[in-house]
Amino acid sequence: MAIVKKQFYKNHKTNGDEYLFHLARDTDSGEVFIIRQSDYVVDGGSEKQMTLYDFLAGGGNRQNALLQLIGTLVPE
């Protein structure tokens, strides 16, 4: 299984923690999903995968950034 991904959002917290959000695709299955990477000190850093549906249901700046990325895929 090979995963390709493109970062679309980065969030820096005031305490120095950082969150990176990627649009990802499994090249074998074709599945598309979101990967959230965190260097959050308490959990020692983590990576979480979620469906597009679950991610977009949250609303907010991260979701708007993903929608902008998707919009660039459609030619004018």
N, C-alpha and C positions, 0 to 999 in steps of 0.2 A: 504494500500500500504506500503510494507516494502522495504527499500532501503539498499542494502549491498554495501560496497565500500572498495577499497584498494588504499591507497596512493601510487603514483609512482613518484612524483616529488615535491620538495620544493624549493622555490626561495626566498632568503632574499635580500631585497633591501638595499642600503647604508643608507637610511633614517629610517631603522628599520621596514618597512612594510614587510609583509610575504604573500606569495601566496602558497597554497597547491593545488595539482591536484590529483584527485581520479578517478579511473575507477569504475563505479557504475552500478548496475543492479537492476531493479525493480523486486522483486521476484514474484509479481502477474502477470505482463504482459510479463516478460522476456526481456523487453527493456534494452539495454546496452547504456550507455552514459558517458560523462565526467562531473565531478563537479569541478569547480574552486572556492575555498574558499579564501577570502581575508580579511585581517585585515586593509586594506587601511584606513588611518585616515580620509581622506576627506569624504568618503561615509559611514563611521561608520562600516565598515566590510560588506561583501556581499558574496553571494553564487550564482553562475551562472551555469546553466546546458547547455550543448551543445552536438550535435551529434558527433559521432566519425568522420564522414566525415568532418564536419566543423572544428573540432579540428586538424585533421591530415593535412588539407589543408594549415595550417599555416607554417609547417616546423619548425625546430629548436630543441633546447635541450629538451624541454618538450615532443615534439613529438617523438624524439629518445628514451626517457626514457619509453614512453608507448610502443613503438615497442619492446624494450628489454623485458618488462614485458610480452607482448604477446608471445614473443619467448620462454620464460621459460615454457609456457604451453604445448609446443610440446616436447614429449620425444625424446631423441636421439636414 
